[in-house]
Amino acid sequence: MSTPEHTGTVAPEPDMNEVIGRDDLLLVTLDTLRFDVAEELAAAGRLPNLVRYLPGGRWEKRHAPGNFTYASHQAIFAGFLPTPATPGPHPRLFAARFEGSETTAGRTFVYDTPDFVSALAGIGYHTVCLGGVGFFNKRGPMGSVLPGLFAESHWGSEFSVASPTSFEAQIACAEKVIANLPRERKLFLFVNVSALHQPNWFHLPGATREAGDTRETHAAALEYVDRHIGRLFTAASSRRRCFAIVCSDHGTAYGDGGFTGHRLGHEAVWTVPYAHFFLEAR
């Protein structure tokens, strides 16, 4: 299969000290997405919209910083994005300043706050969270921690794991947020995509609630996301060039070795897809 033409500028090792302050930023976590499923669908031509942007037309294989949403996102917002699945050390894009760090390099954006969300806010970025899974629902103290890092946050039942149109609802909200933001104000937009998370059986025609979720329904959910993600990329790059990170926070097991779900130590959970790239201004 030939590699599709990219519409963004691939940046394998961007200098984040040049990116920060110049470009808008987009971070998309495809909650629970397994690397093997993402890789198979990309190779089979079933993710045409995402593959247009993936460097070389492929996902990068990485290791998640946590094995469930809360832990992984706490690490991600602290600057510990999924780690390349090859021997390191691997310089990070973002890092808090601390002595002895072996993954802070000249191209790393270094900050003096506990997380890069507050660091970006401190230099003038408007920070926005569009939640997805329950850890972002703001219905209690735990569900308020992660969205509480942002100046603006949104969550509704239409964004949740139970909604068959969750990603479309999130994109519609993103479009409104971006349209209402003064053009001169830099934006950091974070979207936690809930569509891959269980329950996802309703994304595969013919699947039933009784049969439950499977690796195949998980794949169908990713295809659903791919059908709509172009709208999000268009909105994110509508004001200026945007640096985008698209990755999974952790995978999930569907009977692998007898395991189901996540918050456990299994290759299907620890291994995740990752990509970063520039979205040129529309």
JOMODA-V874329 format. One record per helix or strand. SS is the DSSP state (H for helix, E for strand). FROM is the first residue (numbers start at 1). TO is the last residue. If there is no record, write none. Layout:
BEGIN
SS & FROM & TO
SS & FROM & TO
END
This chain:
BEGIN
E & 10 & 10
H & 16 & 19
E & 24 & 30
H & 35 & 43
H & 48 & 51
H & 55 & 57
E & 60 & 63
H & 69 & 77
E & 83 & 84
E & 94 & 96
E & 109 & 111
H & 116 & 122
E & 126 & 130
H & 134 & 136
H & 142 & 145
H & 147 & 149
E & 152 & 154
H & 157 & 159
H & 166 & 180
E & 187 & 193
H & 201 & 203
H & 215 & 236
E & 242 & 247
E & 253 & 256
E & 259 & 261
H & 267 & 270
E & 271 & 279
END
